[in-house]
Amino acid sequence: MLNPYTGNALKTYEKVHPQGAYFVNKLYKFGENKYYYINSKGYMHFRLIGRVKFHGKYMYYVSGQTLTKDNMLKDTGAYSSYYDELSQAIDRLNEMVKEAC
């Protein structure tokens, strides 16, 4: 499997994904509402589900980040859609990973 990371970025990669082998573009969970996948080039992409309150009602959204070679997170932007239910945000997250294939 490809792994473009070295140094501190490799340490971060191994902390998040300690099992070594992975399936390309498979969504893994590593915390509450925190997910990641590894693309075909070996780069780690994070998808986080956030919660905001609009007019007294909680809404959910999906944000994206990528681990760079210099051990930084590059924001790939929040997605403009908001969802009433957490399950809807998770469904959207799965769609995004499939689109990345």
C-alpha positions in Angstrom: 0.0 0.0 0.0 1.2 3.5 -0.8 2.1 5.9 2.0 3.4 9.3 1.1 4.1 10.4 4.7 7.4 10.6 6.5 8.5 12.1 9.9 5.8 13.6 12.1 3.1 13.2 9.4 3.8 9.4 9.4 3.5 9.3 13.2 0.1 11.1 13.0 -1.0 8.7 10.2 0.0 5.7 12.4 -1.8 7.1 15.4 -5.0 7.5 13.5 -4.7 4.3 11.4 -2.6 1.8 13.5 -3.6 -1.4 11.7 -1.3 -0.8 8.7 -3.2 -2.3 5.8 -6.3 -0.5 4.5 -9.0 -0.6 1.9 -8.9 2.3 -0.5 -11.7 4.8 0.0 -13.2 2.8 2.8 -14.7 5.0 5.5 -13.2 4.3 9.0 -14.5 5.8 12.3 -12.0 7.1 14.8 -14.1 9.1 17.3 -17.5 10.5 17.8 -18.6 11.9 14.5 -15.0 11.7 13.2 -14.2 9.6 10.1 -11.4 9.2 7.7 -10.5 7.3 4.5 -7.3 6.8 2.6 -7.3 7.4 -1.1 -5.6 5.4 -3.9 -2.4 7.6 -3.6 -2.2 6.9 0.2 -3.3 10.3 1.4 -5.5 10.5 4.5 -8.7 12.5 4.3 -10.8 13.4 7.3 -14.5 14.0 7.3 -16.0 15.5 10.5 -19.6 15.9 11.2 -20.3 19.2 13.0 -23.3 20.5 14.8 -24.6 24.1 14.8 -27.7 25.6 16.3 -30.1 27.6 14.0 -33.1 29.3 15.6 -33.1 26.9 18.6 -32.7 23.8 16.4 -29.6 21.7 15.9 -28.4 21.0 12.4 -25.5 18.9 11.2 -23.0 19.5 8.4 -20.0 17.6 7.0 -16.5 19.3 6.8 -13.4 17.9 5.1 -9.7 18.0 5.8 -6.6 16.3 4.4 -3.4 15.4 6.2 -0.5 17.0 4.3 3.1 15.8 4.0 4.2 18.4 6.5 1.8 17.1 9.2 -0.8 19.9 8.8 -4.5 19.6 8.1 -5.6 21.3 4.9 -9.2 22.4 5.0 -11.1 21.2 2.0 -14.1 23.3 3.0 -17.3 22.8 4.8 -20.1 21.5 2.6 -23.0 23.9 2.3 -25.8 21.5 3.0 -27.2 21.2 6.5 -29.1 18.2 7.8 -31.8 17.8 10.4 -30.6 14.4 11.5 -27.2 13.0 12.2 -28.1 9.9 10.0 -28.6 12.2 7.0 -25.2 13.7 7.5 -23.6 10.3 7.7 -25.4 9.2 4.5 -24.0 12.3 2.8 -20.6 11.5 4.1 -20.8 8.0 2.5 -21.8 9.6 -0.8 -18.9 11.9 -0.7 -16.4 9.0 -0.2 -18.0 7.1 -3.1 -17.7 10.3 -5.3 -14.0 10.4 -4.4 -13.3 7.0 -6.0 
